[in-house]
Amino acid sequence: MQSGSMWDLRIARAVPRPVSLSPPARAGATPRAGRRWPVPLLMAVLLAQMALAMVTTAVQQTPTIDEPVYVGAAAEYVHEHRLRHNPEHPPLGKLAIGAGVALADPHIDPFFTGDQGRWGRHLLYGSGNDPSRLMLWARLPMIALTLSFGLVVFAFARELAGRAAGLAALALYCFSPDVIAHGSLATLDVPAAGFVLTSAWLMWRARGAPRLYLPLAATALGAALATKMSTLPAVPVLTLLAAVSVRRSPGGSRRRAVAAAGGVVLVAIAVVWLTYLMVDPRLRWAPEQHVPVVRGLRGLLVEAMPFPEAYRDGMRVQFGLENRPWQGFLYGRRYDGSLWYYLPAALLVKTPLGMLASWAGGAAALVAVRRLRPAAPYVLAAPLVLLVAAMQGARNFGTRYALFLPLFLAVAAGCVLVLRSRWVSSGVAVLVAVVALSSVRTYPYYLPYSNEAFGGPARTREWLHDSNVDWGQDLGRLAQRLRERYPGERVWLVYKGGGVPSSYGIEASDPRRVPVREVRGLLAVSDSAAAKATGRLAELIGGSRPVDDVGHSITLYRR
């Protein structure tokens, strides 16, 4: 009996415990089913509504600007097993997209030559494939990944503050307009953020069982690095957390902590290499686009990276993009270059008001409540470092560059419920309900969402542009609107996106190629183009009368 008790004690020490534990049940008592079944039922309801929103969005939206590039690269990976296009992003996310592309079984033209944008559009529109069907299949793996990360959000928050916290965190995640919008696209922002969150959660669990969870955490970190290079700033943070977890685990020591940190880095690097080997075991690399020469400290950093040459060339392309003279649009003002405060300012517009309040309360609770402080670095450090790094970027194109915030801060928001107070519980319930209402009201137009303080989705174009509002997603809706309301009219179109208008039955001319006086009839302009309009386009818009709106991303004018 005594040896059995000692064995039980060892097992208990090896299992990670939540920061806040529910009161223990009486000895011999069996939990009643009525106390258990509502949690999985509520989880299923939340995830089901999110799945419905994402699938609806995926069916209705035409390709955004980036999607043809990713789908084209994914098709190359799956059908030709070669690395050629889109080196600026590693292969893992595109391999996931490729799983859907493989199921769609598209026709591939191996003799087509052109850059990555032309190749993607040729695959969708010039190879005899059904672009709507192919895009849906390409988006489905991203939808599945997005839903799976919701389970990580729930599990992380539940371990920190209980089941109610897990449900609150999951609700905030499932109703996040940004997560729904980008989780339904064949893009890489949600997978990269989700893998970083998964790594942080597993690092937290490694405090109790490092041999089990640390390799899994390192694998998740490697998956993040193999999806987007923008996750690289999280490496030192998560490596340090790995050392902390091992140091605080049963039998932990400084030597073991240092060794564990080194092991995490090695495993993450191995995952990146394995991803490239999955595409082409011979690692052939012949870039089809110009790879800039990077000098100075950045150049030394790239050369020192222990990654395949294709990865390092991708970093060079990314640094080259950072050096380009981009234009931005914030709060109605067009500007050259970038603004360091762009992302915080854009997040104020794009985040539901109840979510902003929940995030603030959750972050404060993690720092102020003693029982939660050990978890604060695991929840707050990585998103803070990633946000600071993203704010230094030159491309002010959207809150998708900070998509890790709705994931990590949903976990933080749920932790408020560790304060067992009726007022706190009621406040959290009200905020979650406010977020849900705001999210449901924007259905199915999640990409141009803005909160009520900024006028809602119909007015987002007045504050922001690009992937915040109009990323080319509404070409199909424009075609349907023209057929239903404006049949037979002369149409002029300025479209910014990845679709081909004629493939959807839109017969339109570019008004910028003829004198202004010749432009008569219906003028359709993507709101991203209108936000930065100058010269002839600005004159055309100024002399026209807005008459209709398509998806809150394309405005129709009468001339």
KESEPA-276236 format. One record per residue (C-alpha): residue number from 1; chain; residue in one letter; x, y, z. Coordinates in Angstrom, 2 decimals, padded with zeros to 5 digits, always signed. Layout:
   num   cadena   residuo        px        py        pz
   NUM        A         A         X         Y         Z
...
END
This chain:
   num   cadena   residuo        px        py        pz
     1        A         M   +000.00   +000.00   +000.00
     2        A         Q   +002.81   +002.37   +000.86
     3        A         S   +004.70   +001.72   -002.39
     4        A         G   +001.48   +002.32   -004.33
     5        A         S   +001.04   +005.67   -002.61
     6        A         M   +004.58   +006.71   -003.52
     7        A         W   +003.90   +005.71   -007.16
     8        A         D   +000.72   +007.80   -007.20
     9        A         L   +002.65   +010.74   -005.81
    10        A         R   +005.26   +010.47   -008.58
    11        A         I   +002.57   +010.43   -011.25
    12        A         A   +000.85   +013.44   -009.73
    13        A         R   +004.09   +015.40   -009.80
    14        A         A   +004.67   +014.55   -013.46
    15        A         V   +001.30   +015.83   -014.64
    16        A         P   +001.04   +019.61   -015.25
    17        A         R   -001.56   +021.24   -013.05
    18        A         P   -003.73   +024.20   -013.92
    19        A         V   -003.09   +027.43   -012.09
    20        A         S   -006.57   +027.33   -010.62
    21        A         L   -008.10   +024.03   -009.63
    22        A         S   -011.75   +023.29   -009.01
    23        A         P   -012.67   +022.05   -005.53
    24        A         P   -011.95   +018.31   -005.28
    25        A         A   -014.84   +015.91   -005.34
    26        A         R   -015.70   +013.75   -002.33
    27        A         A   -013.83   +010.46   -002.11
    28        A         G   -015.60   +007.82   -004.11
    29        A         A   -017.95   +010.30   -005.74
    30        A         T   -018.57   +010.00   -009.47
    31        A         P   -019.06   +013.25   -011.44
    32        A         R   -022.60   +013.55   -012.66
    33        A         A   -023.09   +013.46   -016.41
    34        A         G   -025.20   +016.60   -016.21
    35        A         R   -022.13   +018.57   -015.14
    36        A         R   -019.98   +017.29   -017.98
    37        A         W   -021.99   +017.20   -021.19
    38        A         P   -022.72   +020.96   -021.55
    39        A         V   -019.00   +021.76   -022.03
    40        A         P   -018.41   +019.58   -025.12
    41        A         L   -021.84   +020.57   -026.41
    42        A         L   -021.05   +024.29   -026.11
    43        A         M   -017.65   +023.71   -027.71
    44        A         A   -019.30   +021.91   -030.59
    45        A         V   -021.83   +024.73   -031.05
    46        A         L   -019.12   +027.41   -031.06
    47        A         L   -016.91   +025.54   -033.51
    48        A         A   -019.88   +024.64   -035.71
    49        A         Q   -020.96   +028.26   -036.10
    50        A         M   -017.36   +029.20   -036.88
    51        A         A   -017.13   +026.43   -039.46
    52        A         L   -020.39   +027.57   -041.05
    53        A         A   -019.15   +031.16   -041.24
    54        A         M   -015.82   +030.15   -042.78
    55        A         V   -017.25   +027.70   -045.29
    56        A         T   -019.87   +030.25   -046.38
    57        A         T   -017.12   +032.83   -046.81
    58        A         A   -014.92   +030.39   -048.71
    59        A         V   -017.74   +029.52   -051.12
    60        A         Q   -018.81   +033.10   -051.81
    61        A         Q   -015.44   +034.86   -052.11
    62        A         T   -013.29   +034.91   -055.23
    63        A         P   -009.47   +034.70   -054.95
    64        A         T   -007.76   +037.41   -052.94
    65        A         I   -004.50   +038.98   -054.09
    66        A         D   -002.18   +036.43   -052.46
    67        A         E   -004.16   +033.22   -052.89
    68        A         P   -003.37   +032.42   -056.56
    69        A         V   +000.34   +032.59   -055.72
    70        A         Y   -000.01   +030.14   -052.82
    71        A         V   -002.31   +027.80   -054.71
    72        A         G   +000.02   +027.79   -057.70
    73        A         A   +003.04   +027.02   -055.53
    74        A         A   +001.06   +024.30   -053.72
    75        A         A   +000.17   +022.68   -057.05
    76        A         E   +003.85   +022.66   -058.00
    77        A         Y   +004.78   +021.04   -054.71
    78        A         V   +002.17   +018.31   -054.99
    79        A         H   +002.26   +017.52   -058.71
    80        A         E   +005.83   +018.35   -059.71
    81        A         H   +007.75   +018.09   -056.43
    82        A         R   +009.86   +021.13   -057.10
    83        A         L   +010.71   +024.40   -055.39
    84        A         R   +010.44   +027.20   -057.89
    85        A         H   +007.92   +029.89   -056.99
    86        A         N   +007.15   +031.90   -053.83
    87        A         P   +010.40   +031.40   -051.88
    88        A         E   +009.49   +034.27   -049.54
    89        A         H   +007.28   +031.84   -047.64
    90        A         P   +008.40   +028.35   -046.54
    91        A         P   +006.48   +025.32   -047.81
    92        A         L   +004.52   +023.91   -044.86
    93        A         G   +001.39   +026.07   -045.10
    94        A         K   +001.34   +025.63   -048.86
    95        A         L   +001.71   +021.88   -048.44
    96        A         A   -001.48   +021.99   -046.37
    97        A         I   -003.14   +023.97   -049.15
    98        A         G   -001.72   +021.41   -051.55
    99        A         A   -003.62   +018.63   -049.79
   100        A         G   -006.85   +020.31   -050.88
   101        A         V   -005.47   +021.04   -054.34
   102        A         A   -004.58   +017.36   -054.75
   103        A         L   -008.14   +016.34   -053.88
   104        A         A   -009.45   +018.81   -056.47
   105        A         D   -007.20   +017.07   -059.05
   106        A         P   -006.68   +020.11   -061.30
   107        A         H   -005.14   +020.09   -064.72
   108        A         I   -001.53   +021.31   -064.55
   109        A         D   +000.29   +022.92   -067.47
   110        A         P   +003.97   +022.02   -066.89
   111        A         F   +005.15   +024.05   -069.88
   112        A         F   +003.78   +027.40   -068.73
   113        A         T   +006.43   +030.02   -068.02
   114        A         G   +005.91   +033.18   -066.02
   115        A         D   +006.25   +034.65   -062.58
   116        A         Q   +004.39   +033.30   -059.56
   117        A         G   +001.41   +035.61   -059.97
   118        A         R   +000.87   +034.71   -063.62
   119        A         W   +001.39   +031.02   -062.89
   120        A         G   -001.28   +031.06   -060.17
   121        A         R   -003.81   +032.88   -062.37
   122        A         H   -003.03   +030.53   -065.26
   123        A         L   -003.71   +027.53   -063.03
   124        A         L   -007.04   +028.97   -061.91
   125        A         Y   -008.27   +030.56   -065.13
   126        A         G   -006.16   +029.38   -068.06
   127        A         S   -005.80   +025.62   -067.65
   128        A         G   -009.39   +024.45   -068.00
   129        A         N   -009.98   +024.24   -064.25
   130        A         D   -013.05   +025.46   -062.36
   131        A         P   -011.60   +028.32   -060.27
   132        A         S   -014.42   +028.27   -057.71
   133        A         R   -014.11   +024.54   -057.08
   134        A         L   -010.31   +024.63   -056.95
   135        A         M   -010.27   +027.58   -054.53
   136        A         L   -012.79   +025.91   -052.22
   137        A         W   -010.69   +022.75   -052.01
   138        A         A   -007.56   +024.82   -051.41
   139        A         R   -009.26   +026.71   -048.58
   140        A         L   -010.74   +023.69   -046.77
   141        A         P   -007.44   +022.58   -045.13
   142        A         M   -006.98   +026.11   -043.75
   143        A         I   -010.50   +026.00   -042.33
   144        A         A   -009.73   +022.67   -040.64
   145        A         L   -006.50   +024.06   -039.16
   146        A         T   -008.30   +027.15   -037.89
   147        A         L   -010.89   +025.03   -036.11
   148        A         S   -008.17   +022.84   -034.57
   149        A         F   -006.40   +025.88   -033.14
   150        A         G   -009.66   +026.73   -031.40
   151        A         L   -009.21   +023.52   -029.40
   152        A         V   -005.74   +024.73   -028.37
   153        A         V   -007.21   +028.05   -027.23
   154        A         F   -009.80   +026.19   -025.13
   155        A         A   -007.28   +023.78   -023.63
   156        A         F   -004.78   +026.50   -022.74
   157        A         A   -007.35   +028.72   -021.01
   158        A         R   -008.99   +025.77   -019.25
   159        A         E   -005.68   +024.68   -017.74
   160        A         L   -005.03   +028.17   -016.45
   161        A         A   -008.44   +029.08   -015.03
   162        A         G   -010.96   +026.26   -015.46
   163        A         R   -013.61   +025.12   -017.92
   164        A         A   -015.59   +028.37   -017.90
   165        A         A   -012.41   +030.22   -018.86
   166        A         G   -011.83   +027.76   -021.67
   167        A         L   -015.32   +028.31   -023.02
   168        A         A   -015.01   +032.10   -022.81
   169        A         A   -011.66   +032.01   -024.62
   170        A         L   -013.03   +029.69   -027.29
   171        A         A   -016.07   +031.93   -027.81
   172        A         L   -013.86   +035.00   -028.32
   173        A         Y   -011.73   +033.05   -030.77
   174        A         C   -014.67   +031.61   -032.70
   175        A         F   -016.38   +035.00   -033.06
   176        A         S   -013.23   +036.94   -034.02
   177        A         P   -013.98   +038.52   -037.44
   178        A         D   -010.29   +038.61   -038.33
   179        A         V   -009.78   +034.92   -037.54
   180        A         I   -012.91   +033.93   -039.47
   181        A         A   -011.95   +036.13   -042.43
   182        A         H   -008.38   +034.86   -042.81
   183        A         G   -009.06   +031.35   -041.58
   184        A         S   -011.35   +030.85   -044.56
   185        A         L   -008.66   +031.80   -047.10
   186        A         A   -005.85   +029.77   -048.61
   187        A         T   -003.27   +031.99   -046.91
   188        A         L   -000.65   +031.50   -044.21
   189        A         D   -001.41   +033.98   -041.42
   190        A         V   -003.69   +031.81   -039.28
   191        A         P   -001.55   +028.63   -039.49
   192        A         A   +001.60   +030.54   -038.52
   193        A         A   -000.10   +032.17   -035.53
   194        A         G   -001.73   +028.90   -034.50
   195        A         F   +001.53   +026.97   -034.47
   196        A         V   +003.17   +029.63   -032.29
   197        A         L   +000.25   +029.42   -029.85
   198        A         T   +000.45   +025.62   -029.83
   199        A         S   +004.16   +025.79   -029.06
   200        A         A   +003.61   +028.19   -026.15
   201        A         W   +000.84   +025.98   -024.73
   202        A         L   +003.01   +022.87   -024.92
   203        A         M   +005.89   +024.79   -023.30
   204        A         W   +003.54   +025.51   -020.41
   205        A         R   +002.60   +021.85   -020.11
   206        A         A   +006.29   +020.92   -020.18
   207        A         R   +006.63   +022.36   -016.66
   208        A         G   +005.16   +019.09   -015.40
   209        A         A   +006.35   +016.58   -018.02
   210        A         P   +009.19   +018.02   -020.12
   211        A         R   +010.15   +014.73   -021.79
   212        A         L   +006.66   +014.39   -023.20
   213        A         Y   +005.74   +017.96   -024.12
   214        A         L   +009.02   +019.69   -024.96
   215        A         P   +009.61   +017.73   -028.21
   216        A         L   +006.03   +018.48   -029.23
   217        A         A   +006.50   +022.17   -028.43
   218        A         A   +009.69   +022.26   -030.49
   219        A         T   +007.90   +020.57   -033.39
   220        A         A   +005.12   +023.17   -033.26
   221        A         L   +007.73   +025.94   -033.24
   222        A         G   +009.40   +024.39   -036.27
   223        A         A   +006.00   +024.21   -037.99
   224        A         A   +005.55   +027.95   -037.40
   225        A         L   +009.00   +028.69   -038.89
   226        A         A   +008.19   +026.41   -041.82
   227        A         T   +004.97   +028.37   -042.50
   228        A         K   +005.98   +032.03   -042.27
   229        A         M   +009.32   +033.70   -041.65
   230        A         S   +007.63   +036.44   -039.66
   231        A         T   +007.49   +033.97   -036.73
   232        A         L   +011.29   +034.01   -036.35
   233        A         P   +011.21   +036.67   -033.57
   234        A         A   +009.29   +034.19   -031.40
   235        A         V   +012.21   +031.71   -031.41
   236        A         P   +014.27   +033.30   -028.59
   237        A         V   +011.11   +033.81   -026.52
   238        A         L   +009.93   +030.23   -026.79
   239        A         T   +013.45   +028.88   -026.36
   240        A         L   +013.77   +030.79   -023.10
   241        A         L   +010.37   +029.51   -021.98
   242        A         A   +011.56   +025.97   -022.71
   243        A         A   +014.52   +026.51   -020.39
   244        A         V   +012.24   +027.96   -017.70
   245        A         S   +009.84   +025.03   -017.98
   246        A         V   +012.60   +022.45   -017.57
   247        A         R   +014.22   +024.38   -014.72
   248        A         R   +010.92   +024.41   -012.81
   249        A         S   +010.00   +020.81   -013.59
   250        A         P   +010.53   +017.99   -011.06
   251        A         G   +014.25   +017.28   -010.95
   252        A         G   +015.06   +020.26   -013.15
   253        A         S   +018.50   +021.87   -013.08
   254        A         R   +020.29   +024.68   -014.87
   255        A         R   +022.26   +022.24   -017.00
   256        A         R   +019.13   +020.43   -018.10
   257        A         A   +017.43   +023.72   -018.86
   258        A         V   +020.26   +024.84   -021.15
   259        A         A   +020.33   +021.48   -022.88
   260        A         A   +016.56   +021.56   -023.35
   261        A         A   +016.71   +025.02   -024.93
   262        A         G   +019.35   +023.82   -027.37
   263        A         G   +017.29   +020.75   -028.15
   264        A         V   +014.23   +022.86   -028.94
   265        A         V   +016.21   +024.91   -031.45
   266        A         L   +017.64   +021.79   -033.11
   267        A         V   +014.24   +020.13   -033.42
   268        A         A   +012.69   +023.31   -034.87
   269        A         I   +015.48   +023.55   -037.44
   270        A         A   +015.02   +019.88   -038.33
   271        A         V   +011.29   +020.44   -038.93
   272        A         V   +012.07   +023.24   -041.38
   273        A         W   +014.53   +021.01   -043.28
   274        A         L   +012.05   +018.14   -043.29
   275        A         T   +009.39   +020.40   -044.80
   276        A         Y   +011.63   +021.29   -047.74
   277        A         L   +012.62   +017.64   -048.16
   278        A         M   +008.94   +016.70   -048.35
   279        A         V   +008.63   +018.92   -051.41
   280        A         D   +011.83   +017.80   -053.13
   281        A         P   +014.14   +015.21   -051.51
   282        A         R   +016.96   +016.49   -053.72
   283        A         L   +016.41   +020.09   -052.60
   284        A         R   +016.76   +021.44   -056.11
   285        A         W   +016.44   +025.19   -056.06
   286        A         A   +016.24   +027.36   -059.17
   287        A         P   +014.38   +030.60   -058.34
   288        A         E   +012.19   +032.06   -061.07
   289        A         Q   +012.26   +035.54   -059.55
   290        A         H   +014.96   +038.02   -058.72
   291        A         V   +016.62   +037.39   -055.36
   292        A         P   +018.12   +040.65   -054.07
   293        A         V   +021.56   +040.87   -052.51
   294        A         V   +021.29   +041.68   -048.81
   295        A         R   +024.30   +043.37   -047.25
   296        A         G   +025.31   +044.52   -043.80
   297        A         L   +023.98   +042.97   -040.60
   298        A         R   +020.94   +041.55   -042.35
   299        A         G   +023.12   +039.83   -044.92
   300        A         L   +025.28   +038.26   -042.20
   301        A         L   +022.14   +037.14   -040.38
   302        A         V   +020.78   +035.43   -043.49
   303        A         E   +024.07   +033.66   -044.19
   304        A         A   +024.24   +032.39   -040.62
   305        A         M   +020.76   +030.86   -040.70
   306        A         P   +021.00   +027.02   -040.55
   307        A         F   +018.22   +026.58   -043.10
   308        A         P   +018.06   +025.40   -046.74
   309        A         E   +019.22   +027.81   -049.42
   310        A         A   +015.64   +028.29   -050.60
   311        A         Y   +014.69   +029.49   -047.10
   312        A         R   +017.61   +031.92   -046.99
   313        A         D   +016.75   +033.24   -050.46
   314        A         G   +013.19   +033.71   -049.23
   315        A         M   +014.53   +035.85   -046.39
   316        A         R   +016.48   +037.90   -048.92
   317        A         V   +013.28   +038.44   -050.91
   318        A         Q   +011.48   +039.52   -047.73
   319        A         F   +014.20   +042.03   -046.88
   320        A         G   +014.03   +043.30   -050.46
   321        A         L   +010.28   +043.83   -050.10
   322        A         E   +010.88   +045.78   -046.90
   323        A         N   +013.10   +048.18   -048.86
   324        A         R   +010.44   +049.01   -051.46
   325        A         P   +008.67   +052.40   -051.33
   326        A         W   +005.19   +051.29   -050.20
   327        A         Q   +002.15   +053.50   -049.75
   328        A         G   -000.23   +053.27   -046.82
   329        A         F   -003.71   +054.47   -045.88
   330        A         L   -004.78   +055.07   -042.29
   331        A         Y   -007.80   +056.93   -040.92
   332        A         G   -008.50   +058.51   -044.31
   333        A         R   -004.94   +059.70   -044.94
   334        A         R   -002.75   +058.42   -047.73
   335        A         Y   +000.97   +058.42   -046.96
   336        A         D   +004.29   +057.17   -048.28
   337        A         G   +006.39   +054.72   -046.29
   338        A         S   +005.16   +053.19   -043.05
   339        A         L   +003.91   +054.30   -039.64
   340        A         W   +005.15   +052.53   -036.52
   341        A         Y   +001.74   +052.86   -034.89
   342        A         Y   -000.19   +051.54   -037.89
   343        A         L   -001.02   +048.12   -036.44
   344        A         P   -002.31   +049.37   -033.04
   345        A         A   -004.39   +052.00   -034.82
   346        A         A   -005.78   +049.45   -037.28
   347        A         L   -006.56   +046.98   -034.50
   348        A         L   -008.71   +049.63   -032.81
   349        A         V   -010.86   +049.63   -035.95
   350        A         K   -010.86   +045.92   -036.76
   351        A         T   -011.37   +044.41   -033.30
   352        A         P   -014.82   +044.16   -031.68
   353        A         L   -015.19   +046.55   -028.76
   354        A         G   -016.05   +043.76   -026.33
   355        A         M   -012.95   +041.88   -027.44
   356        A         L   -010.71   +044.88   -026.81
   357        A         A   -012.08   +045.15   -023.28
   358        A         S   -011.67   +041.41   -022.71
   359        A         W   -008.08   +041.49   -023.94
   360        A         A   -007.20   +044.34   -021.61
   361        A         G   -008.83   +042.65   -018.63
   362        A         G   -007.14   +039.33   -019.37
   363        A         A   -003.66   +040.85   -019.72
   364        A         A   -004.15   +042.76   -016.47
   365        A         A   -005.31   +039.62   -014.65
   366        A         L   -002.28   +037.63   -015.81
   367        A         V   +000.05   +040.27   -014.43
   368        A         A   -001.86   +041.20   -011.26
   369        A         V   -003.18   +037.87   -009.96
   370        A         R   -000.49   +035.91   -008.12
   371        A         R   -001.78   +032.51   -009.16
   372        A         L   -001.66   +033.53   -012.82
   373        A         R   +001.75   +035.22   -012.89
   374        A         P   +003.69   +032.04   -013.68
   375        A         A   +001.62   +031.72   -016.87
   376        A         A   +001.96   +035.36   -017.95
   377        A         P   +005.19   +034.90   -019.96
   378        A         Y   +003.72   +031.91   -021.79
   379        A         V   +000.62   +033.86   -022.83
   380        A         L   +001.92   +037.42   -023.28
   381        A         A   +005.62   +037.32   -024.19
   382        A         A   +005.45   +035.80   -027.69
   383        A         P   +002.59   +038.00   -028.99
   384        A         L   +004.26   +041.11   -027.54
   385        A         V   +007.57   +040.38   -029.28
   386        A         L   +005.81   +039.49   -032.54
   387        A         L   +003.74   +042.68   -032.39
   388        A         V   +006.81   +044.86   -031.84
   389        A         A   +008.55   +043.15   -034.76
   390        A         A   +005.51   +043.56   -037.02
   391        A         M   +005.24   +047.26   -036.13
   392        A         Q   +008.73   +047.76   -037.56
   393        A         G   +007.67   +046.40   -040.95
   394        A         A   +007.37   +048.57   -044.04
   395        A         R   +004.11   +047.06   -045.30
   396        A         N   +001.05   +048.65   -043.66
   397        A         F   -001.42   +046.32   -045.38
   398        A         G   -003.62   +044.94   -042.64
   399        A         T   -004.18   +043.48   -039.21
   400        A         R   -003.41   +040.04   -040.64
   401        A         Y   +000.20   +040.82   -039.71
   402        A         A   -000.93   +040.73   -036.06
   403        A         L   -003.29   +037.77   -036.29
   404        A         F   -001.56   +036.07   -033.36
   405        A         L   -003.23   +038.57   -031.00
   406        A         P   -006.80   +037.15   -031.26
   407        A         L   -005.38   +033.72   -030.41
   408        A         F   -003.14   +034.52   -027.46
   409        A         L   -005.32   +037.25   -026.00
   410        A         A   -008.42   +035.06   -026.15
   411        A         V   -006.58   +032.77   -023.72
   412        A         A   -005.68   +035.77   -021.58
   413        A         A   -009.26   +037.03   -021.60
   414        A         G   -010.55   +033.71   -020.29
   415        A         C   -008.14   +033.91   -017.35
   416        A         V   -010.17   +036.74   -015.82
   417        A         L   -012.54   +034.05   -014.58
   418        A         V   -009.92   +032.86   -012.10
   419        A         L   -011.38   +035.69   -010.02
   420        A         R   -014.39   +033.82   -008.71
   421        A         S   -016.84   +036.68   -008.48
   422        A         R   -020.39   +036.92   -009.74
   423        A         W   -019.67   +040.41   -011.08
   424        A         V   -016.62   +039.20   -012.98
   425        A         S   -018.50   +036.23   -014.45
   426        A         S   -021.39   +038.44   -015.48
   427        A         G   -019.05   +040.99   -017.03
   428        A         V   -017.23   +038.35   -019.07
   429        A         A   -020.54   +036.88   -020.25
   430        A         V   -021.76   +040.32   -021.36
   431        A         L   -018.53   +041.07   -023.24
   432        A         V   -018.60   +037.71   -025.01
   433        A         A   -022.24   +038.30   -025.98
   434        A         V   -021.36   +041.76   -027.33
   435        A         V   -018.54   +040.26   -029.41
   436        A         A   -020.83   +037.51   -030.71
   437        A         L   -023.51   +040.01   -031.71
   438        A         S   -021.00   +042.24   -033.51
   439        A         S   -019.53   +039.25   -035.34
   440        A         V   -022.88   +037.79   -036.38
   441        A         R   -024.05   +041.17   -037.69
   442        A         T   -021.17   +041.33   -040.17
   443        A         Y   -021.90   +037.88   -041.64
   444        A         P   -020.81   +037.01   -044.32
   445        A         Y   -018.61   +040.08   -044.88
   446        A         Y   -015.85   +039.38   -042.35
   447        A         L   -012.88   +040.77   -044.26
   448        A         P   -014.14   +044.40   -044.27
   449        A         Y   -015.30   +044.23   -040.63
   450        A         S   -014.89   +047.24   -038.36
   451        A         N   -016.44   +047.73   -034.96
   452        A         E   -019.41   +049.96   -034.15
   453        A         A   -017.27   +052.87   -032.94
   454        A         F   -015.94   +053.24   -036.50
   455        A         G   -019.25   +052.75   -038.28
   456        A         G   -019.21   +049.02   -039.02
   457        A         P   -018.22   +047.22   -042.23
   458        A         A   -019.93   +049.73   -044.50
   459        A         R   -017.50   +052.45   -043.40
   460        A         T   -014.24   +050.55   -042.98
   461        A         R   -013.06   +051.94   -046.32
   462        A         E   -012.97   +055.42   -044.77
   463        A         W   -010.34   +054.31   -042.23
   464        A         L   -008.26   +051.50   -043.78
   465        A         H   -007.49   +049.75   -047.06
   466        A         D   -006.01   +046.59   -048.59
   467        A         S   -006.62   +043.31   -046.70
   468        A         N   -008.51   +045.22   -044.00
   469        A         V   -011.31   +045.95   -046.47
   470        A         D   -010.80   +044.97   -050.08
   471        A         W   -008.41   +042.18   -051.01
   472        A         G   -010.12   +041.32   -054.29
   473        A         Q   -012.61   +038.94   -052.65
   474        A         D   -015.84   +040.25   -054.19
   475        A         L   -015.38   +039.85   -057.93
   476        A         G   -017.98   +037.07   -058.03
   477        A         R   -020.46   +039.15   -056.05
   478        A         L   -019.87   +042.06   -058.44
   479        A         A   -020.67   +039.83   -061.41
   480        A         Q   -023.92   +038.73   -059.77
   481        A         R   -024.89   +042.32   -058.90
   482        A         L   -024.30   +043.49   -062.46
   483        A         R   -026.45   +040.67   -063.85
   484        A         E   -029.30   +041.30   -061.43
   485        A         R   -029.47   +045.11   -061.30
   486        A         Y   -027.54   +046.50   -064.26
   487        A         P   -027.99   +044.12   -067.22
   488        A         G   -026.76   +045.44   -070.54
   489        A         E   -025.11   +048.59   -069.12
   490        A         R   -021.65   +049.78   -070.10
   491        A         V   -019.28   +048.93   -067.25
   492        A         W   -015.92   +050.44   -066.41
   493        A         L   -013.84   +048.58   -063.83
   494        A         V   -010.82   +049.29   -061.65
   495        A         Y   -010.28   +046.01   -059.81
   496        A         K   -007.52   +045.15   -057.34
   497        A         G   -007.36   +041.42   -056.73
   498        A         G   -006.31   +037.97   -057.85
   499        A         G   -009.36   +037.17   -059.98
   500        A         V   -009.92   +037.56   -063.73
   501        A         P   -013.14   +039.57   -064.36
   502        A         S   -013.95   +038.01   -067.73
   503        A         S   -013.99   +034.53   -066.14
   504        A         Y   -017.03   +035.63   -064.13
   505        A         G   -018.83   +037.14   -067.10
   506        A         I   -017.81   +040.74   -066.42
   507        A         E   -017.24   +042.62   -069.66
   508        A         A   -015.63   +045.88   -068.58
   509        A         S   -013.01   +048.37   -069.72
   510        A         D   -010.32   +050.17   -067.74
   511        A         P   -011.39   +053.84   -067.45
   512        A         R   -007.79   +054.95   -066.87
   513        A         R   -006.86   +054.15   -070.46
   514        A         V   -009.26   +056.56   -072.15
   515        A         P   -009.97   +060.29   -071.75
   516        A         V   -012.19   +061.12   -068.77
   517        A         R   -014.93   +062.56   -071.01
   518        A         E   -015.41   +059.16   -072.69
   519        A         V   -016.18   +057.35   -069.44
   520        A         R   -019.98   +057.11   -069.26
   521        A         G   -022.19   +054.53   -067.58
   522        A         L   -021.36   +052.43   -064.54
   523        A         L   -017.97   +052.77   -062.85
   524        A         A   -016.94   +049.96   -060.45
   525        A         V   -013.88   +050.65   -058.28
   526        A         S   -012.21   +048.48   -055.67
   527        A         D   -012.13   +050.43   -052.43
   528        A         S   -008.39   +049.77   -051.99
   529        A         A   -007.80   +051.47   -055.33
   530        A         A   -010.15   +054.32   -054.42
   531        A         A   -008.36   +054.90   -051.10
   532        A         K   -005.10   +055.70   -052.87
   533        A         A   -006.59   +057.20   -056.06
   534        A         T   -004.65   +059.99   -057.73
   535        A         G   -004.66   +061.62   -061.13
   536        A         R   -007.23   +060.34   -063.60
   537        A         L   -008.87   +057.84   -061.23
   538        A         A   -009.33   +060.49   -058.55
   539        A         E   -010.89   +062.77   -061.18
   540        A         L   -013.24   +060.01   -062.32
   541        A         I   -014.39   +059.24   -058.78
   542        A         G   -014.76   +062.92   -057.94
   543        A         G   -017.04   +063.45   -060.94
   544        A         S   -019.23   +060.42   -060.24
   545        A         R   -022.15   +059.62   -057.93
   546        A         P   -021.98   +056.48   -055.74
   547        A         V   -025.06   +054.33   -056.34
   548        A         D   -024.29   +050.87   -054.95
   549        A         D   -021.97   +048.83   -052.77
   550        A         V   -020.77   +045.25   -053.31
   551        A         G   -019.59   +043.36   -050.22
   552        A         H   -018.37   +046.60   -048.61
   553        A         S   -015.27   +046.33   -050.82
   554        A         I   -016.33   +047.55   -054.29
   555        A         T   -018.25   +050.78   -054.89
   556        A         L   -020.41   +051.39   -057.97
   557        A         Y   -020.60   +054.93   -059.32
   558        A         R   -022.87   +056.44   -061.94
   559        A         R   -021.35   +058.68   -064.60
END
